[in-house]
Amino acid sequence: MNFPLQIQKLAALQPDKPALVDMINRGGMKIYPREVEEILYRHPAIMEAAVVGIPDALSGEAVKAFIVFKEGQQAKAADIKKLCNEHLANFKVPKSIEFVEVLPKTATGKVLKTELRKANN
């Protein structure tokens, strides 16, 4: 990932602080995953969402959303992207959306975004 050297050093010194590297750098534009996730949670069918940066040859990183639906609910990726387009700048809209049954979590229930990133590298 192309993070400023200071953030890389901080992340190396504090590997238990994933928030330091959660920020997505898309063509020099900074995207906070939480901002995108908050928009995703507005969709009535979404129970859980996690947003990560994945490698992209053109812009360095692309936004990818992992979504878990509420029991008995469904939605199309196009509808979710439309919601994001209405509330976010174009460069913050997820390039891809993956629907999953569960998100990987720690014993305390925190989403393991590192696992989601590893699966897409």
C-alpha positions in Angstrom: 0.0 0.0 0.0 1.1 3.5 -0.7 0.9 5.2 2.7 3.1 8.2 3.8 6.3 7.0 5.5 5.2 8.4 8.9 2.0 6.3 8.9 4.0 3.2 7.7 6.4 3.7 10.7 3.6 4.2 13.1 1.8 1.1 11.9 5.0 -0.9 12.2 5.5 0.3 15.8 1.9 -0.2 16.7 0.6 -3.3 14.8 -2.4 -3.5 17.2 -3.7 -0.1 15.8 -5.2 -1.0 12.4 -7.0 2.3 12.2 -3.6 3.8 11.1 -3.7 1.8 7.9 -7.5 1.6 7.4 -7.6 4.8 5.4 -7.9 4.1 1.7 -5.7 6.1 -0.7 -7.4 6.2 -4.1 -5.3 8.2 -6.5 -4.1 10.5 -3.8 -7.6 11.1 -2.4 -8.1 9.9 1.2 -11.1 7.8 2.1 -12.2 6.9 5.6 -13.9 3.5 5.4 -16.2 4.4 8.3 -17.7 7.2 6.2 -18.7 4.8 3.4 -19.9 2.2 6.0 -22.2 4.8 7.6 -23.9 5.3 4.2 -24.2 1.6 3.6 -25.9 1.1 7.0 -28.7 3.4 5.7 -29.9 0.6 3.4 -32.7 -1.2 5.1 -31.5 -4.7 4.1 -27.9 -4.3 5.4 -27.1 -5.8 8.8 -23.3 -5.4 8.6 -20.8 -3.8 6.3 -17.0 -3.5 6.1 -15.1 -1.3 3.7 -11.4 -1.9 2.8 -9.0 -0.7 0.2 -7.9 -3.3 -2.4 -5.0 -3.0 -4.9 -5.9 -1.2 -8.1 -3.5 -0.8 -11.0 -4.9 2.6 -12.0 -5.5 4.4 -8.8 -3.4 2.5 -6.2 -6.4 1.4 -4.2 -10.0 0.9 -4.9 -12.9 0.8 -2.4 -14.5 -2.6 -1.8 -17.5 -3.2 0.4 -18.3 -6.5 2.1 -22.0 -6.7 3.0 -24.0 -9.1 5.3 -27.8 -8.9 4.8 -30.4 -9.0 7.5 -32.3 -12.3 7.7 -34.5 -12.8 4.7 -33.4 -9.5 3.1 -31.6 -9.0 -0.3 -30.5 -6.1 -2.5 -28.7 -5.7 -5.8 -25.2 -4.2 -6.0 -26.6 -1.6 -8.3 -29.1 -0.4 -5.7 -26.3 -0.2 -3.1 -24.0 1.8 -5.4 -26.9 4.1 -6.2 -27.4 4.9 -2.5 -23.6 5.6 -2.2 -23.7 7.8 -5.3 -26.4 9.9 -3.7 -24.5 10.6 -0.6 -20.8 10.2 -1.4 -18.3 11.8 -3.7 -17.7 9.6 -6.8 -14.2 8.5 -5.8 -15.6 7.1 -2.4 -18.3 4.9 -4.0 -17.3 1.2 -3.8 -15.8 -0.1 -7.0 -16.9 -3.6 -6.0 -19.3 -5.1 -3.6 -19.1 -8.6 -2.2 -22.1 -10.2 -0.4 -21.0 -12.5 2.4 -22.7 -14.7 5.0 -20.5 -13.4 7.9 -17.6 -11.0 8.4 -14.4 -12.3 10.0 -14.3 -11.0 13.6 -12.1 -11.1 16.7 -13.3 -12.8 19.9 -14.7 -9.4 21.0 -16.7 -8.9 17.8 -14.5 -6.4 16.0 -14.3 -6.9 12.2 -11.0 -8.2 11.0 -10.4 -5.9 8.0 -6.9 -7.3 7.7 -8.4 -10.7 6.8 -10.6 -9.0 4.2 -7.6 -7.2 2.7 -5.5 -10.4 2.6 -8.3 -12.3 0.8 -8.1 -9.6 -2.0 -4.4 -9.2 -2.5 
